[in-house]
Amino acid sequence: MSLPDRKEAEVRRLLVQRTAEPVPADLAERALADGARLLRRRRVLRTVLWGVVLAGLLALTAWSLAARPWSEPPPTTTPPAVDW
Amino acid sequence: MREHQARQERLRAREFEVFVAGAGGRLLHAATLLTAEPPGAAPEAERLLVWALARTRADWGRLHGEDPYERTRQLLATRFAHTGRRYRRSRGGLLGVLAPQERLVLVLRLHEGVGEEQVAAGLGLPVERVRALHTRAMATVLSRPREDARAAHEPA
């Protein structure tokens, strides 16, 4: 074993040394609650986004049905070319 | 349909609980080393870990075979890297003498056994920088092996 390896092994031993630190019993519970909140927030965000998209589509349809922007021919601004 | 979804959510929650029961201790130990808190009294480490676990939980249905442990560790590491300044002061833990970034590299490399290149890629650092941080952290830890308890009372 080379010197750097031995040093690494020594530090590793220091790091993994576990004192009897108890894992709090409610750790999973807290993570579950926070995770559920995250999921709920994502779901609400997704619903709102879809709502905005659908409302926009609906508004566009209603407007185009009422205004019929295609029924009138486009105005001509170029004078007709004669004797050219 | 709705009932099927609810059942699937319950199943995922159960799987998640089993995962935390198995990996929680090790992850908490790593988090405690990062925040340099004394083992057994590490509220900051717990908060950090709960933050990462909650995201793993929320993505549980979309892991697609990815290891939840690695996902949580990665979340923990990037969160710590972004909020590291908050943990600069030692709270009496083993690695209190080190800068947050040095702690992070040391914990990932030695406690978690992650390779140099993978650490660099995960943190968005050049490999040389990771190597330098690792070397410096090692030297500091080895030169002051038992000062962790005293370091807590020294001004940072």
gemmi code that builds the backbone of each chain (N, CA, C; Angstrom):
import gemmi

chains = {
    "A": [
        ("MET", (0.844, -1.196, 0.000), (0.000, 0.000, 0.000), (0.880, 1.247, 0.000)),
        ("SER", (0.645, 2.131, -0.967), (1.463, 3.332, -1.037), (1.034, 4.315, 0.048)),
        ("LEU", (1.856, 5.343, 0.244), (1.602, 6.282, 1.338), (0.265, 7.016, 1.190)),
        ("PRO", (-0.019, 7.591, -0.013), (-1.311, 8.282, -0.132), (-2.493, 7.362, 0.135)),
        ("ASP", (-2.378, 6.100, -0.298), (-3.451, 5.141, -0.062), (-3.664, 4.923, 1.427)),
        ("ARG", (-2.533, 4.823, 2.151), (-2.646, 4.575, 3.582), (-3.307, 5.770, 4.274)),
        ("LYS", (-2.914, 6.972, 3.804), (-3.522, 8.177, 4.383), (-5.018, 8.207, 4.122)),
        ("GLU", (-5.370, 7.867, 2.871), (-6.793, 7.861, 2.535), (-7.548, 6.864, 3.399)),
        ("ALA", (-6.940, 5.708, 3.599), (-7.605, 4.688, 4.408), (-7.807, 5.195, 5.833)),
        ("GLU", (-6.813, 5.940, 6.325), (-6.922, 6.447, 7.693), (-8.064, 7.458, 7.818)),
        ("VAL", (-8.117, 8.384, 6.851), (-9.188, 9.382, 6.893), (-10.538, 8.715, 6.706)),
        ("ARG", (-10.589, 7.725, 5.808), (-11.853, 7.020, 5.579), (-12.339, 6.377, 6.871)),
        ("ARG", (-11.370, 5.799, 7.597), (-11.733, 5.155, 8.855), (-12.324, 6.188, 9.821)),
        ("LEU", (-11.712, 7.399, 9.838), (-12.221, 8.472, 10.695), (-13.651, 8.841, 10.309)),
        ("LEU", (-13.874, 8.888, 8.988), (-15.174, 9.368, 8.506), (-16.285, 8.369, 8.774)),
        ("VAL", (-16.002, 7.096, 8.521), (-17.095, 6.124, 8.625), (-17.348, 5.690, 10.061)),
        ("GLN", (-16.456, 6.101, 10.955), (-16.653, 5.771, 12.362), (-18.021, 6.245, 12.808)),
        ("ARG", (-18.875, 5.317, 13.145), (-20.228, 5.708, 13.531), (-20.353, 5.687, 15.029)),
        ("THR", (-20.603, 6.845, 15.581), (-21.048, 6.825, 16.959), (-22.510, 6.423, 16.879)),
        ("ALA", (-23.076, 6.027, 17.990), (-24.452, 5.533, 17.942), (-25.416, 6.709, 17.782)),
        ("GLU", (-25.360, 7.330, 16.586), (-26.282, 8.433, 16.378), (-27.618, 7.875, 15.921)),
        ("PRO", (-28.658, 8.169, 16.660), (-29.951, 7.608, 16.293), (-30.542, 8.351, 15.096)),
        ("VAL", (-31.156, 7.601, 14.193), (-31.887, 8.228, 13.099), (-33.249, 8.621, 13.649)),
        ("PRO", (-33.606, 9.901, 13.537), (-34.903, 10.304, 14.094), (-36.042, 9.492, 13.493)),
        ("ALA", (-36.962, 9.100, 14.332), (-38.024, 8.192, 13.888), (-38.927, 8.844, 12.843)),
        ("ASP", (-38.986, 10.182, 12.887), (-39.944, 10.833, 11.985), (-39.296, 11.296, 10.686)),
        ("LEU", (-38.062, 10.803, 10.418), (-37.345, 11.262, 9.220), (-38.133, 10.944, 7.951)),
        ("ALA", (-38.544, 9.688, 7.806), (-39.299, 9.284, 6.610), (-40.636, 10.017, 6.550)),
        ("GLU", (-41.229, 10.185, 7.726), (-42.532, 10.847, 7.795), (-42.433, 12.285, 7.291)),
        ("ARG", (-41.389, 12.998, 7.767), (-41.210, 14.391, 7.340), (-40.956, 14.466, 5.849)),
        ("ALA", (-40.090, 13.547, 5.348), (-39.787, 13.550, 3.921), (-41.028, 13.227, 3.101)),
        ("LEU", (-41.839, 12.278, 3.607), (-43.079, 11.925, 2.912), (-44.021, 13.121, 2.839)),
        ("ALA", (-44.148, 13.819, 3.970), (-45.056, 14.972, 4.004), (-44.568, 16.053, 3.037)),
        ("ASP", (-43.254, 16.354, 3.085), (-42.704, 17.373, 2.189), (-42.824, 16.944, 0.732)),
        ("GLY", (-42.582, 15.650, 0.496), (-42.684, 15.130, -0.872), (-44.107, 15.242, -1.385)),
        ("ALA", (-45.081, 14.942, -0.510), (-46.489, 15.046, -0.912), (-46.831, 16.496, -1.230)),
        ("ARG", (-46.277, 17.409, -0.427), (-46.535, 18.831, -0.677), (-45.960, 19.247, -2.030)),
        ("LEU", (-44.734, 18.752, -2.314), (-44.112, 19.040, -3.612), (-44.975, 18.532, -4.764)),
        ("LEU", (-45.442, 17.278, -4.623), (-46.264, 16.687, -5.679), (-47.537, 17.499, -5.888)),
        ("ARG", (-48.140, 17.920, -4.764), (-49.376, 18.692, -4.845), (-49.110, 20.013, -5.557)),
        ("ARG", (-48.004, 20.655, -5.191), (-47.686, 21.942, -5.795), (-47.473, 21.779, -7.304)),
        ("ARG", (-46.768, 20.703, -7.688), (-46.545, 20.456, -9.112), (-47.861, 20.241, -9.840)),
        ("ARG", (-48.762, 19.478, -9.178), (-50.034, 19.180, -9.810), (-50.831, 20.467, -10.015)),
        ("VAL", (-50.843, 21.332, -8.983), (-51.581, 22.599, -9.099), (-50.995, 23.443, -10.232)),
        ("LEU", (-49.661, 23.494, -10.288), (-48.988, 24.285, -11.318), (-49.361, 23.777, -12.709)),
        ("ARG", (-49.380, 22.427, -12.848), (-49.701, 21.837, -14.137), (-51.143, 22.161, -14.527)),
        ("THR", (-52.054, 22.065, -13.537), (-53.462, 22.367, -13.802), (-53.620, 23.819, -14.247)),
        ("VAL", (-52.936, 24.727, -13.531), (-53.036, 26.152, -13.868), (-52.512, 26.408, -15.281)),
        ("LEU", (-51.370, 25.800, -15.617), (-50.793, 26.000, -16.940), (-51.738, 25.514, -18.040)),
        ("TRP", (-52.289, 24.312, -17.836), (-53.237, 23.787, -18.824), (-54.447, 24.686, -18.927)),
        ("GLY", (-54.906, 25.194, -17.773), (-56.057, 26.094, -17.759), (-55.795, 27.337, -18.591)),
        ("VAL", (-54.598, 27.910, -18.424), (-54.242, 29.111, -19.189), (-54.216, 28.805, -20.683)),
        ("VAL", (-53.620, 27.677, -21.059), (-53.544, 27.306, -22.474), (-54.946, 27.111, -23.057)),
        ("LEU", (-55.798, 26.376, -22.323), (-57.156, 26.117, -22.815), (-57.963, 27.402, -22.908)),
        ("ALA", (-57.824, 28.265, -21.890), (-58.563, 29.532, -21.904), (-58.125, 30.377, -23.093)),
        ("GLY", (-56.830, 30.387, -23.385), (-56.318, 31.128, -24.530), (-56.894, 30.604, -25.825)),
        ("LEU", (-56.924, 29.292, -25.970), (-57.479, 28.680, -27.182), (-58.958, 29.031, -27.339)),
        ("LEU", (-59.674, 28.949, -26.201), (-61.102, 29.241, -26.213), (-61.342, 30.694, -26.615)),
        ("ALA", (-60.553, 31.594, -26.055), (-60.704, 33.016, -26.354), (-60.426, 33.263, -27.836)),
        ("LEU", (-59.402, 32.623, -28.365), (-59.054, 32.801, -29.780), (-60.191, 32.306, -30.675)),
        ("THR", (-60.752, 31.157, -30.329), (-61.850, 30.602, -31.119), (-63.060, 31.528, -31.083)),
        ("ALA", (-63.423, 31.966, -29.870), (-64.598, 32.829, -29.727), (-64.413, 34.121, -30.520)),
        ("TRP", (-63.228, 34.685, -30.403), (-62.968, 35.946, -31.104), (-63.042, 35.753, -32.619)),
        ("SER", (-62.424, 34.680, -33.100), (-62.400, 34.501, -34.554), (-63.786, 34.177, -35.097)),
        ("LEU", (-64.620, 33.517, -34.280), (-65.985, 33.242, -34.729), (-66.802, 34.529, -34.766)),
        ("ALA", (-66.528, 35.414, -33.806), (-67.293, 36.660, -33.748), (-66.790, 37.654, -34.798)),
        ("ALA", (-65.493, 37.769, -34.957), (-64.943, 38.810, -35.828), (-64.776, 38.326, -37.261)),
        ("ARG", (-64.722, 37.017, -37.472), (-64.502, 36.430, -38.805), (-63.434, 37.209, -39.583)),
        ("PRO", (-62.227, 37.221, -39.123), (-61.203, 38.069, -39.759), (-60.888, 37.647, -41.198)),
        ("TRP", (-61.374, 36.485, -41.622), (-61.065, 36.014, -42.973), (-62.133, 36.408, -43.995)),
        ("SER", (-63.271, 36.947, -43.494), (-64.392, 37.174, -44.415), (-64.149, 38.373, -45.335)),
        ("GLU", (-63.375, 39.354, -44.861), (-63.111, 40.517, -45.711), (-61.815, 40.331, -46.468)),
        ("PRO", (-61.763, 40.714, -47.741), (-60.501, 40.618, -48.479), (-59.503, 41.626, -47.933)),
        ("PRO", (-58.244, 41.334, -48.024), (-57.258, 42.268, -47.512), (-57.291, 43.573, -48.307)),
        ("PRO", (-57.090, 44.708, -47.627), (-57.126, 45.975, -48.358), (-55.963, 46.070, -49.328)),
        ("THR", (-56.219, 46.615, -50.485), (-55.133, 46.774, -51.460), (-54.548, 48.157, -51.276)),
        ("THR", (-53.256, 48.170, -51.159), (-52.601, 49.467, -50.998), (-51.741, 49.795, -52.218)),
        ("THR", (-51.439, 48.770, -53.016), (-50.614, 49.027, -54.191), (-51.512, 49.460, -55.355)),
        ("PRO", (-51.181, 50.554, -55.990), (-51.999, 50.953, -57.141), (-51.837, 49.958, -58.278)),
        ("PRO", (-52.896, 49.731, -59.035), (-52.793, 48.776, -60.143), (-51.764, 49.229, -61.175)),
        ("ALA", (-51.016, 48.278, -61.696), (-49.974, 48.617, -62.657), (-50.585, 48.708, -64.052)),
        ("VAL", (-50.541, 49.909, -64.639), (-51.069, 50.068, -66.005), (-49.967, 50.608, -66.902)),
        ("ASP", (-50.030, 50.269, -68.165), (-49.087, 50.761, -69.167), (-47.651, 50.553, -68.741)),
        ("TRP", (-47.349, 49.417, -68.475), (-45.987, 49.170, -67.986), (-45.146, 48.485, -69.019)),
    ],
    "B": [
        ("MET", (-59.917, 4.297, -12.006), (-58.724, 5.035, -12.431), (-58.114, 5.778, -11.246)),
        ("ARG", (-58.972, 6.581, -10.599), (-58.523, 7.351, -9.442), (-58.062, 6.424, -8.315)),
        ("GLU", (-58.818, 5.334, -8.166), (-58.468, 4.388, -7.095), (-57.149, 3.696, -7.414)),
        ("HIS", (-56.965, 3.382, -8.681), (-55.723, 2.755, -9.116), (-54.536, 3.673, -8.819)),
        ("GLN", (-54.718, 4.959, -9.097), (-53.655, 5.930, -8.823), (-53.350, 6.021, -7.342)),
        ("ALA", (-54.426, 6.057, -6.550), (-54.248, 6.155, -5.100), (-53.502, 4.940, -4.576)),
        ("ARG", (-53.825, 3.761, -5.129), (-53.157, 2.547, -4.671), (-51.677, 2.603, -5.047)),
        ("GLN", (-51.401, 3.092, -6.246), (-50.012, 3.187, -6.691), (-49.217, 4.166, -5.811)),
        ("GLU", (-49.871, 5.280, -5.443), (-49.217, 6.255, -4.571), (-48.896, 5.623, -3.215)),
        ("ARG", (-49.827, 4.839, -2.705), (-49.592, 4.191, -1.404), (-48.424, 3.223, -1.502)),
        ("LEU", (-48.364, 2.516, -2.624), (-47.276, 1.563, -2.837), (-45.933, 2.296, -2.888)),
        ("ARG", (-45.916, 3.414, -3.600), (-44.682, 4.200, -3.694), (-44.260, 4.715, -2.329)),
        ("ALA", (-45.233, 5.190, -1.551), (-44.931, 5.693, -0.213), (-44.319, 4.586, 0.641)),
        ("ARG", (-44.866, 3.390, 0.493), (-44.363, 2.248, 1.258), (-42.923, 1.933, 0.841)),
        ("GLU", (-42.692, 1.876, -0.471), (-41.332, 1.630, -0.983), (-40.367, 2.677, -0.465)),
        ("PHE", (-40.843, 3.927, -0.459), (-39.997, 5.018, -0.007), (-39.631, 4.851, 1.464)),
        ("GLU", (-40.609, 4.450, 2.261), (-40.349, 4.243, 3.689), (-39.302, 3.155, 3.904)),
        ("VAL", (-39.410, 2.086, 3.121), (-38.428, 1.000, 3.222), (-37.041, 1.528, 2.844)),
        ("PHE", (-36.997, 2.336, 1.794), (-35.729, 2.923, 1.363), (-35.112, 3.784, 2.461)),
        ("VAL", (-35.920, 4.633, 3.084), (-35.391, 5.506, 4.141), (-34.937, 4.687, 5.343)),
        ("ALA", (-35.699, 3.640, 5.665), (-35.309, 2.795, 6.794), (-33.939, 2.166, 6.546)),
        ("GLY", (-33.656, 1.823, 5.276), (-32.382, 1.194, 4.964), (-31.238, 2.171, 4.804)),
        ("ALA", (-31.493, 3.301, 4.133), (-30.406, 4.200, 3.758), (-30.327, 5.437, 4.637)),
        ("GLY", (-31.350, 5.664, 5.462), (-31.421, 6.899, 6.238), (-30.216, 7.132, 7.130)),
        ("GLY", (-29.774, 6.092, 7.828), (-28.671, 6.235, 8.768), (-27.392, 6.681, 8.085)),
        ("ARG", (-27.087, 6.020, 6.983), (-25.864, 6.340, 6.252), (-25.915, 7.748, 5.663)),
        ("LEU", (-27.068, 8.087, 5.089), (-27.220, 9.420, 4.502), (-27.145, 10.499, 5.580)),
        ("LEU", (-27.750, 10.213, 6.732), (-27.726, 11.202, 7.814), (-26.304, 11.390, 8.322)),
        ("HIS", (-25.559, 10.294, 8.379), (-24.164, 10.400, 8.811), (-23.372, 11.279, 7.846)),
        ("ALA", (-23.578, 11.054, 6.554), (-22.899, 11.871, 5.545), (-23.304, 13.334, 5.684)),
        ("ALA", (-24.599, 13.581, 5.867), (-25.085, 14.957, 6.000), (-24.510, 15.615, 7.248)),
        ("THR", (-24.382, 14.839, 8.318), (-23.843, 15.371, 9.567), (-22.373, 15.742, 9.418)),
        ("LEU", (-21.639, 14.928, 8.633), (-20.242, 15.271, 8.345), (-20.180, 16.572, 7.549)),
        ("LEU", (-21.105, 16.736, 6.626), (-21.110, 17.930, 5.777), (-21.378, 19.193, 6.582)),
        ("THR", (-22.399, 19.147, 7.429), (-22.750, 20.357, 8.172), (-21.848, 20.553, 9.385)),
        ("ALA", (-20.949, 19.601, 9.630), (-19.998, 19.678, 10.746), (-20.706, 19.846, 12.083)),
        ("GLU", (-21.764, 19.085, 12.245), (-22.463, 19.098, 13.524), (-22.059, 17.861, 14.316)),
        ("PRO", (-22.186, 17.915, 15.625), (-21.873, 16.712, 16.395), (-22.908, 15.635, 16.122)),
        ("PRO", (-22.455, 14.379, 16.027), (-23.398, 13.286, 15.751), (-24.465, 13.214, 16.831)),
        ("GLY", (-25.689, 12.977, 16.408), (-26.769, 12.841, 17.376), (-27.496, 14.140, 17.660)),
        ("ALA", (-26.861, 15.277, 17.316), (-27.521, 16.571, 17.518), (-27.294, 17.411, 16.281)),
        ("ALA", (-27.932, 17.031, 15.210), (-27.634, 17.643, 13.918), (-28.904, 18.099, 13.204)),
        ("PRO", (-29.536, 19.151, 13.711), (-30.791, 19.604, 13.080), (-30.588, 20.098, 11.648)),
        ("GLU", (-29.430, 20.757, 11.399), (-29.186, 21.265, 10.044), (-29.032, 20.109, 9.056)),
        ("ALA", (-28.297, 19.084, 9.474), (-28.108, 17.915, 8.614), (-29.443, 17.240, 8.338)),
        ("GLU", (-30.281, 17.159, 9.368), (-31.598, 16.555, 9.185), (-32.416, 17.341, 8.184)),
        ("ARG", (-32.368, 18.677, 8.326), (-33.146, 19.512, 7.412), (-32.672, 19.317, 5.975)),
        ("LEU", (-31.337, 19.294, 5.814), (-30.747, 19.086, 4.484), (-31.195, 17.744, 3.901)),
        ("LEU", (-31.147, 16.725, 4.730), (-31.504, 15.385, 4.263), (-32.991, 15.289, 3.935)),
        ("VAL", (-33.830, 15.872, 4.783), (-35.280, 15.834, 4.519), (-35.584, 16.551, 3.204)),
        ("TRP", (-34.877, 17.643, 2.957), (-35.067, 18.378, 1.693), (-34.775, 17.458, 0.510)),
        ("ALA", (-33.631, 16.765, 0.569), (-33.243, 15.880, -0.540), (-34.193, 14.686, -0.653)),
        ("LEU", (-34.551, 14.106, 0.498), (-35.438, 12.932, 0.486), (-36.817, 13.282, -0.068)),
        ("ALA", (-37.301, 14.491, 0.262), (-38.623, 14.883, -0.225), (-38.637, 14.927, -1.747)),
        ("ARG", (-37.520, 15.400, -2.341), (-37.451, 15.437, -3.801), (-37.353, 14.038, -4.401)),
        ("THR", (-36.595, 13.192, -3.736), (-36.537, 11.798, -4.197), (-37.923, 11.175, -4.129)),
        ("ARG", (-38.636, 11.473, -3.057), (-39.999, 10.944, -2.892), (-40.913, 11.451, -4.012)),
        ("ALA", (-40.820, 12.741, -4.301), (-41.699, 13.313, -5.320), (-41.402, 12.732, -6.704)),
        ("ASP", (-40.142, 12.365, -6.941), (-39.759, 11.826, -8.253), (-39.810, 10.301, -8.279)),
        ("TRP", (-40.299, 9.700, -7.193), (-40.216, 8.239, -7.055), (-40.804, 7.507, -8.261)),
        ("GLY", (-41.916, 8.018, -8.786), (-42.565, 7.358, -9.912), (-41.832, 7.559, -11.229)),
        ("ARG", (-40.847, 8.465, -11.233), (-40.166, 8.760, -12.492), (-38.677, 8.433, -12.434)),
        ("LEU", (-38.304, 7.562, -11.512), (-36.880, 7.224, -11.378), (-36.409, 6.335, -12.525)),
        ("HIS", (-37.323, 5.519, -13.049), (-37.006, 4.636, -14.180), (-35.735, 3.827, -13.939)),
        ("GLY", (-35.692, 3.154, -12.816), (-34.557, 2.273, -12.559), (-33.336, 2.968, -11.998)),
        ("GLU", (-33.377, 4.288, -11.879), (-32.248, 5.004, -11.287), (-32.207, 4.689, -9.791)),
        ("ASP", (-30.996, 4.623, -9.244), (-30.845, 4.291, -7.840), (-31.293, 5.466, -6.966)),
        ("PRO", (-32.319, 5.276, -6.119), (-32.778, 6.389, -5.291), (-31.703, 6.890, -4.328)),
        ("TYR", (-30.800, 5.978, -3.915), (-29.733, 6.408, -3.009), (-28.822, 7.408, -3.702)),
        ("GLU", (-28.435, 7.065, -4.947), (-27.544, 7.970, -5.688), (-28.233, 9.288, -5.981)),
        ("ARG", (-29.524, 9.205, -6.304), (-30.283, 10.421, -6.577), (-30.282, 11.322, -5.340)),
        ("THR", (-30.569, 10.732, -4.176), (-30.630, 11.518, -2.947), (-29.269, 12.115, -2.614)),
        ("ARG", (-28.217, 11.313, -2.787), (-26.866, 11.797, -2.493), (-26.518, 12.976, -3.398)),
        ("GLN", (-26.884, 12.849, -4.672), (-26.596, 13.923, -5.619), (-27.354, 15.202, -5.234)),
        ("LEU", (-28.626, 15.046, -4.870), (-29.426, 16.193, -4.443), (-28.813, 16.843, -3.212)),
        ("LEU", (-28.408, 15.996, -2.281), (-27.794, 16.465, -1.035), (-26.524, 17.260, -1.343)),
        ("ALA", (-25.702, 16.711, -2.233), (-24.418, 17.343, -2.557), (-24.627, 18.688, -3.242)),
        ("THR", (-25.517, 18.740, -4.232), (-25.698, 20.010, -4.943), (-26.357, 21.048, -4.036)),
        ("ARG", (-27.299, 20.604, -3.212), (-27.933, 21.538, -2.280), (-26.883, 22.110, -1.316)),
        ("PHE", (-26.031, 21.219, -0.812), (-24.997, 21.671, 0.119), (-24.023, 22.607, -0.585)),
        ("ALA", (-23.680, 22.285, -1.844), (-22.749, 23.133, -2.590), (-23.325, 24.534, -2.785)),
        ("HIS", (-24.649, 24.612, -2.978), (-25.266, 25.914, -3.227), (-25.492, 26.710, -1.954)),
        ("THR", (-25.649, 26.002, -0.840), (-25.939, 26.712, 0.403), (-24.778, 26.590, 1.385)),
        ("GLY", (-23.597, 26.206, 0.857), (-22.455, 25.881, 1.711), (-22.038, 26.990, 2.655)),
        ("ARG", (-22.249, 28.238, 2.207), (-21.794, 29.349, 3.030), (-22.464, 29.331, 4.407)),
        ("ARG", (-23.690, 28.814, 4.409), (-24.440, 28.761, 5.665), (-23.736, 27.865, 6.689)),
        ("TYR", (-22.942, 26.909, 6.200), (-22.340, 25.917, 7.101), (-20.859, 26.159, 7.335)),
        ("ARG", (-20.408, 27.371, 7.018), (-18.966, 27.611, 7.111), (-18.479, 27.461, 8.556)),
        ("ARG", (-19.304, 27.951, 9.473), (-18.910, 27.877, 10.877), (-19.020, 26.424, 11.357)),
        ("SER", (-17.993, 25.984, 12.075), (-18.058, 24.624, 12.603), (-19.018, 24.574, 13.779)),
        ("ARG", (-19.754, 23.491, 13.846), (-20.660, 23.308, 14.984), (-20.144, 22.183, 15.878)),
        ("GLY", (-18.873, 21.857, 15.713), (-18.289, 20.863, 16.602), (-18.158, 19.485, 16.000)),
        ("GLY", (-18.457, 19.349, 14.704), (-18.330, 18.049, 14.064), (-16.889, 17.739, 13.704)),
        ("LEU", (-16.693, 16.532, 13.195), (-15.359, 16.037, 12.884), (-14.643, 16.904, 11.850)),
        ("LEU", (-15.389, 17.376, 10.839), (-14.763, 18.094, 9.733), (-14.916, 19.608, 9.854)),
        ("GLY", (-15.140, 20.062, 11.083), (-15.376, 21.489, 11.295), (-14.232, 22.385, 10.865)),
        ("VAL", (-13.001, 21.845, 10.865), (-11.847, 22.674, 10.503), (-11.790, 22.929, 8.999)),
        ("LEU", (-12.541, 22.182, 8.232), (-12.463, 22.312, 6.779), (-13.483, 23.323, 6.254)),
        ("ALA", (-13.166, 23.857, 5.070), (-14.148, 24.691, 4.378), (-15.251, 23.781, 3.846)),
        ("PRO", (-16.470, 24.327, 3.670), (-17.582, 23.476, 3.214), (-17.261, 22.680, 1.956)),
        ("GLN", (-16.609, 23.315, 0.978), (-16.329, 22.611, -0.270), (-15.342, 21.458, -0.050)),
        ("GLU", (-14.382, 21.664, 0.842), (-13.429, 20.587, 1.154), (-14.138, 19.419, 1.827)),
        ("ARG", (-15.053, 19.758, 2.751), (-15.841, 18.704, 3.403), (-16.611, 17.903, 2.372)),
        ("LEU", (-17.220, 18.627, 1.445), (-18.069, 17.968, 0.444), (-17.258, 16.982, -0.385)),
        ("VAL", (-16.088, 17.423, -0.850), (-15.255, 16.537, -1.673), (-14.779, 15.342, -0.852)),
        ("LEU", (-14.368, 15.619, 0.383), (-13.860, 14.529, 1.219), (-14.939, 13.491, 1.517)),
        ("VAL", (-16.127, 13.961, 1.836), (-17.226, 13.032, 2.155), (-17.613, 12.221, 0.924)),
        ("LEU", (-17.704, 12.888, -0.220), (-18.094, 12.153, -1.431), (-17.019, 11.147, -1.827)),
        ("ARG", (-15.766, 11.552, -1.746), (-14.681, 10.678, -2.181), (-14.485, 9.508, -1.210)),
        ("LEU", (-14.404, 9.808, 0.078), (-13.998, 8.762, 1.029), (-15.175, 8.093, 1.747)),
        ("HIS", (-16.143, 8.885, 2.192), (-17.269, 8.261, 2.893), (-18.176, 7.553, 1.900)),
        ("GLU", (-18.376, 8.178, 0.734), (-19.304, 7.615, -0.239), (-18.603, 6.815, -1.334)),
        ("GLY", (-17.279, 6.956, -1.409), (-16.533, 6.182, -2.385), (-16.841, 6.541, -3.832)),
        ("VAL", (-17.163, 7.814, -4.074), (-17.439, 8.265, -5.437), (-16.110, 8.636, -6.102)),
        ("GLY", (-15.955, 8.281, -7.358), (-14.715, 8.549, -8.082), (-14.496, 10.030, -8.332)),
        ("GLU", (-13.210, 10.356, -8.546), (-12.811, 11.749, -8.742), (-13.596, 12.412, -9.885)),
        ("GLU", (-13.652, 11.723, -11.013), (-14.309, 12.296, -12.199), (-15.799, 12.499, -11.942)),
        ("GLN", (-16.385, 11.523, -11.257), (-17.828, 11.613, -11.005), (-18.144, 12.765, -10.050)),
        ("VAL", (-17.283, 12.963, -9.046), (-17.468, 14.082, -8.123), (-17.386, 15.389, -8.894)),
        ("ALA", (-16.366, 15.486, -9.756), (-16.172, 16.705, -10.540), (-17.388, 16.973, -11.418)),
        ("ALA", (-17.876, 15.919, -12.077), (-19.028, 16.094, -12.967), (-20.269, 16.485, -12.168)),
        ("GLY", (-20.444, 15.857, -11.017), (-21.628, 16.138, -10.204), (-21.650, 17.548, -9.661)),
        ("LEU", (-20.467, 18.098, -9.377), (-20.408, 19.434, -8.792), (-20.130, 20.501, -9.839)),
        ("GLY", (-19.876, 20.071, -11.077), (-19.566, 21.046, -12.115), (-18.225, 21.724, -11.895)),
        ("LEU", (-17.252, 20.975, -11.393), (-15.912, 21.525, -11.161), (-14.911, 20.778, -12.046)),
        ("PRO", (-13.787, 21.436, -12.371), (-12.737, 20.694, -13.082), (-12.126, 19.625, -12.172)),
        ("VAL", (-11.665, 18.535, -12.775), (-11.106, 17.426, -11.988), (-9.915, 17.897, -11.160)),
        ("GLU", (-9.108, 18.803, -11.733), (-7.916, 19.288, -11.000), (-8.330, 19.977, -9.710)),
        ("ARG", (-9.436, 20.725, -9.799), (-9.920, 21.453, -8.617), (-10.356, 20.449, -7.538)),
        ("VAL", (-11.060, 19.410, -7.939), (-11.504, 18.385, -6.992), (-10.289, 17.723, -6.346)),
        ("ARG", (-9.274, 17.429, -7.177), (-8.071, 16.778, -6.661), (-7.385, 17.683, -5.639)),
        ("ALA", (-7.309, 18.989, -5.961), (-6.648, 19.935, -5.056), (-7.409, 20.042, -3.735)),
        ("LEU", (-8.732, 20.130, -3.835), (-9.559, 20.225, -2.621), (-9.369, 18.984, -1.757)),
        ("HIS", (-9.340, 17.824, -2.417), (-9.185, 16.563, -1.710), (-7.846, 16.516, -0.980)),
        ("THR", (-6.785, 16.877, -1.692), (-5.447, 16.851, -1.091), (-5.373, 17.786, 0.119)),
        ("ARG", (-5.907, 19.000, -0.048), (-5.859, 19.974, 1.029), (-6.669, 19.484, 2.230)),
        ("ALA", (-7.852, 18.960, 1.945), (-8.708, 18.480, 3.032), (-8.029, 17.354, 3.795)),
        ("MET", (-7.405, 16.426, 3.046), (-6.704, 15.302, 3.678), (-5.598, 15.801, 4.593)),
        ("ALA", (-4.807, 16.742, 4.058), (-3.676, 17.257, 4.840), (-4.182, 17.899, 6.126)),
        ("THR", (-5.262, 18.688, 6.019), (-5.785, 19.368, 7.208), (-6.295, 18.368, 8.233)),
        ("VAL", (-7.056, 17.406, 7.761), (-7.635, 16.433, 8.695), (-6.536, 15.640, 9.386)),
        ("LEU", (-5.510, 15.242, 8.622), (-4.457, 14.415, 9.213), (-3.551, 15.215, 10.141)),
        ("SER", (-3.429, 16.526, 9.886), (-2.546, 17.302, 10.745), (-3.238, 17.713, 12.034)),
        ("ARG", (-4.562, 17.756, 12.021), (-5.288, 18.116, 13.246), (-6.322, 17.043, 13.534)),
        ("PRO", (-5.831, 15.852, 13.887), (-6.776, 14.731, 13.966), (-7.786, 14.838, 15.098)),
        ("ARG", (-7.390, 15.387, 16.204), (-8.299, 15.317, 17.355), (-8.670, 16.698, 17.877)),
        ("GLU", (-8.691, 17.663, 16.992), (-8.994, 19.000, 17.472), (-10.424, 19.378, 17.211)),
        ("ASP", (-11.214, 18.418, 16.747), (-12.568, 18.772, 16.336), (-13.389, 19.334, 17.481)),
        ("ALA", (-13.195, 18.795, 18.659), (-13.983, 19.268, 19.788), (-13.575, 20.691, 20.171)),
        ("ARG", (-12.243, 20.943, 20.106), (-11.768, 22.260, 20.477), (-12.110, 23.309, 19.413)),
        ("ALA", (-12.067, 22.866, 18.153), (-12.276, 23.791, 17.055), (-13.625, 24.499, 17.156)),
        ("ALA", (-14.578, 23.838, 17.787), (-15.908, 24.406, 17.871), (-15.908, 25.699, 18.676)),
        ("HIS", (-14.937, 25.843, 19.578), (-14.941, 27.017, 20.444), (-14.013, 28.103, 19.923)),
        ("GLU", (-13.282, 27.779, 18.854), (-12.403, 28.777, 18.274), (-13.184, 29.697, 17.349)),
        ("PRO", (-12.810, 30.969, 17.301), (-13.457, 31.823, 16.296), (-13.063, 31.358, 14.896)),
        ("ALA", (-13.999, 31.335, 13.971), (-13.724, 30.795, 12.636), (-12.833, 31.729, 11.826)),
    ],
}
model = gemmi.Model(1)
for chain_id, residues in chains.items():
    chain = gemmi.Chain(chain_id)
    for i, (resn, *xyz) in enumerate(residues, 1):
        res = gemmi.Residue()
        res.name, res.seqid = resn, gemmi.SeqId(i, " ")
        for name, pos in zip(("N", "CA", "C"), xyz):
            atom = gemmi.Atom()
            atom.name, atom.element = name, gemmi.Element(name[0])
            atom.pos, atom.b_iso = gemmi.Position(*pos), 0.0
            res.add_atom(atom)
        chain.add_residue(res)
    model.add_chain(chain)
structure = gemmi.Structure()
structure.add_model(model)
structure.setup_entities()
